[in-house]
Amino acid sequence: MELFLPQSPPRTTLIFCVLVAILTFAFGADLNGRWTEWSKVKSRCTKTCGNGTQEEIRTCTNPSPEGNGKECTTLDGNTSTIEIRTIPCNTEPCWVENTYGNWSECSANCSIGERIRHAMCGDKPCSGVQKKNQTEQCNTWDPATCPDPCIELEPLCTKYSVCVNNSNATHSVAECVCTMGYQMIAKKCVMPPPTPPTPRPIPTLAPAQKIVATAMSKTASTVLIVCVSITLIFFIVLRVFTPDRIIQMNMEIALLAAHCFLLFPSSTTEMELLCRIVSIALHLLFTAVFMFMMLESLHMYSLVGFVVKRNGMLTPVQNVLVGWGVPTLIVLITMCFEYDNYGAEYHCWLQMDKGVNWAQQVPIFALMIIMLSLTEAAGLAEYKTLEGMDSDQLTSAKFSQRTNLILLPFVYIHWLLGTLSEYEQNLALYSLFSIVNAVLGVLVLLLHCSNNQKVRAKMMDCFSKCRGKKTTAKPLKTEMESDMQ
């Protein structure tokens, strides 16, 4: 089998082909031009609406004509390398003022929403620079057909709140309202802090009334001080220091000291520390007055009720310690919590709108209940007489049972009127306080001197001597005991 290989072309032919290619590249061939696309960048439209015009351009460069190639043919049949044409723009009609389409549906159902309408250019909505919309509020609420708004809101209400429907004929209104005293704060029901009390205005008296009130109260306190001082001196001179007398003497000392502090001038309020000391002292002394009256009632009950034969249930030292110790303890505890409330801007007694007032009212009221209970128990019950009973002390105790019932209301009323008159700055209260003060001083003098058996015996002895008759104390005591029975 024979193979025939192709023969290579002659060398002259190859040279000719290369020469033709070089000449063609050097001198080129004929190439007709073609248009580009119309330009995307156009001139500004001559009108904003109502059929304006604008120009666009294209060039014969896709590709450009070469050699003897032809230029591009324009739309009017001519040839050119560039062509400009005019085209319409903004062909929509111009908007006529207040020309709008119909309103759309309301955006809300059974509540307040919005609806919209578009500006109309001819029979179509305006576009481009003429495009504009108009909105307004719409209300689709109808209480007859719409559901209760609380149906949707109730599950969203916070704890301690309920939904309340406050809708009317035109508006759907529902809100979550807090209950049980809670208040809505930051969308939660919280218990509000207590409202601070409104400061009490400072009461005042006219200058003339203030002078009269001061003169009356100071005079009455002076009368009481004189009467109580006479009582103390009288018993000291007679050297009567029986157990019941020790109790009465301390009560008189406390009452005397309290009214000495009440004689301090009204200018004391200008010295805060001194005014506070006066207030603390009045608290202590008046509490001690009632404490010793309670101890006197206890002493009376122990004898009249035949609990002991003589000298009462407590020794004189114990009576003194208890009589002053308990009020001191009450005042110290009160000072721990209410120290700043002792004294006031316009008086140096206790402030009745502060906690310090309860620290005196409650103990005094409790002491009065105990005193009345002991007095009633001693007077109503029938007890078996003890053998060897001290008849003098028993007689004095029976007198004390009655005198305490007279003194107790006067002591309490005079203390209460004093507190109120200073707190209220009331002339009528000052007048009552002055009257009760004077009466109380006289009563202390008369009753304390008359209910002691030894004093009565000495007074009757002196009275008999003055009349020239010798009378012993025994018949008097027997007569007094029969009277008490």
C-alpha positions, 0 to 999 in steps of 0.5 A: 500500500502506498502513501501519498503526502500533500505537496507544499505550495511553490515558494512564489505563491506564498510570497504573493499571498503575504504581499496582498495581505500587507497591501490590504492592511495598509490601504484598507477596504471600503466600509459603509457607516452605521448609526448608533442608538439614539442617545439616552441623554436628551435635551430638556422638555419644552413643557412640563405638561401639555405636549412638549418636545425634546431633542435626541441625537445619534452618530454614524459611528457604529462603525464609521465609514472607511475607504469608499464606504457610504455615510449613514442615511438619515430619516429624511433620505439624506446622508450624514454622520450625525442626526438630530430629531425632535420627539414629544414629551410630557404629553399628559394634560396639565392638571387643573386646580382642585381636580381630584379623583374619588376618595379611596376606602378608609384605612381603618375599620370601626375606628379613625383612619385615613383615606386618599385621592389622587390629582387627575390629569385628564382621565388618568392620575397625574404623574411626574412633577404633577403627581400629588395626593390629598389625604383626610381623616375618616371615621368608620365608628358606628356604636350600633354595628361595630363591636365593643373595643374592649374585646380587643383591648382587655387581654392587653390590660396590665395587672390590677386594671380593667378595660373601660368602654368610654365610646360615644356616638362619634368616637371609639374610646376604650382604656385600661383603668387601674383599680384598688387605688393603683395608678397607671405609671409607664403603662403599669398599675403601681401603688402610688406613694402616700401623699405628703400632708399639707402643712398646717398654717401657723395659727396666730392671735391678734397682738391685743388678744395675745397679751390678754391670753398670756396674762390670763394663763400666767396668772392662773398658773401662778395661782396654782403654783401658790396653792400647791406650794402652800400645800407642800409647805403645810405638810412639811411644817406639820411633818406629815410624811405618811406613805400616801402623803409621799405619793401626793407630795411627788404629784404636787412637785410634778404639777408645780414644776410643770407650771413653772415651765409654763411661765417661760415667756413666749420668746422662748420659741426663738431659742430652739434648744431651750424650747425643746427642753421645755417641751420635753420637761412638760411631757415628763412632768405631766406624765408624772402627775398622772403616774403618781395619781395612779399610784395613789389609786393603787395605794387607796385600793390596797387599803380599802380593798383590804389587800394589806394592813398598812402602808400600801402595796409599795414602799415610799421609795418604790412609789417614788422610783416607779412614779418618776421612772416610768414617765422618764422611760416613756420620754426617752423612748419618745425622744428616740423617734420624735426628738425633732418634733418636741417644741414648735415654731410658735409654742413650746408644748407638744405638737398635736399633729405629730407622733409625739402627741400620741406618746403622751395621750396614750399613756395618760389615757391608759393611766386614767383607765387604771385609776378609774378601774381601781377606784370603782373596784375599791368602792363597789366590792365588799371585802373582808376586813383584815385584823390589825388594820391601820384605821388612820390609813384606812380612813385617809384612803377612803377620803382619797377614794373620793378626792381622786374622783374630783381631782382626776377630771380637773387634772386631765381637762386642765392638761388637755386645755393647755395643750389645745390652747397653745396648739390652736392659739385660741383665746376662748381655750386660753380662758377656759384653761386659766379658769380650770388652772385656778380651780385645780390649784384650790382643789389640790390645797383643800382636798389634799389637806383634808383627806389626810387623817393626821392633818385632820386630827391636828387641825381639829385639835387646833380648832378645839384649842382655839375654842377653849375645848379639848377634843381628841382625834379619836372621836373625830376619826370614829365619826369620819369612819362612820360617815365613810361607811 
